[in-house]
Amino acid sequence: MKIIFSRKGSDSSSGGKPSPIFPDGTALSLPIPYLRSPTRFSDVRWHNTSVGSIVECLTNGRVKGRNRCHLDPDLNADALPRLPGWRPAFGQVEKAQSHLENQGVGPGDLFLFFGWFRAVERANGATWRYVPNAPDRHVLFGWLQVFDVVPIVGTLKSARSERSWLSRHPHVNRHWDNNTVYVARETLSIKGLTSRRGAGLFGGTGERLTLTPPRSAKRSEWRLPSWFFPKGRRPLLSYHHERKHWRGREPWVYFKTVGRGQEFVVDVGGIPEANAWLRELFET
């Protein structure tokens, strides 16, 4: 099995603001603005609240609820009205999709989605604002284990399509080169986790889900369990082949993530510590 760390949600180039960590510890990955999407920020629901109202607060009105957004990965069944047969799905295109192909990503592999997050608080008892001086963090917010890999040629809007439930997904509403959608399994096929859904959102933002170490000045500096440290023929994360950038200090390994690339892939086949680590993630 391969694990794919996949960077998604609002960032400095698309959206311009971090996604919020609420006072109860839950995290909302803000979709990026996208003019050609069939979905508006105000259409998307989060705990019975319109994401449009949240994004307007956090961008000081620069992004409006009526603006369209790229809801991808689409992991939360309650975010939008759903057609029969809906499943969580994630799309990728162009060079980023070529990287996934070159790494052999396919059915059974596990996407772990991460993004840029910062704590928020209520201002004047109503609107949301970022907590002053709260640190920026890279945090894992969701997962998807691949059931099927669907190349998108044209669109799948037809009611006769066997995947008509994908009609609102942004990757079937515009042509891109190498456009591909990854459809989730119904349940995980990972030992000890087979009762879990095949895709979804993590329930919090605790230490196990936070990739950036405490007190780190840069969110791109990561801390992972020490078994990630490259030893012998043990595989490295894709895009991170320079071993000199890795340093170990039990029980962790530390390194700086590269700016390029949306997905970092590691093959964990034959690494028994990987399964235990995944179980710990889902226990949070």
Disulfide bonds with the S-S distance in Angstrom:
none
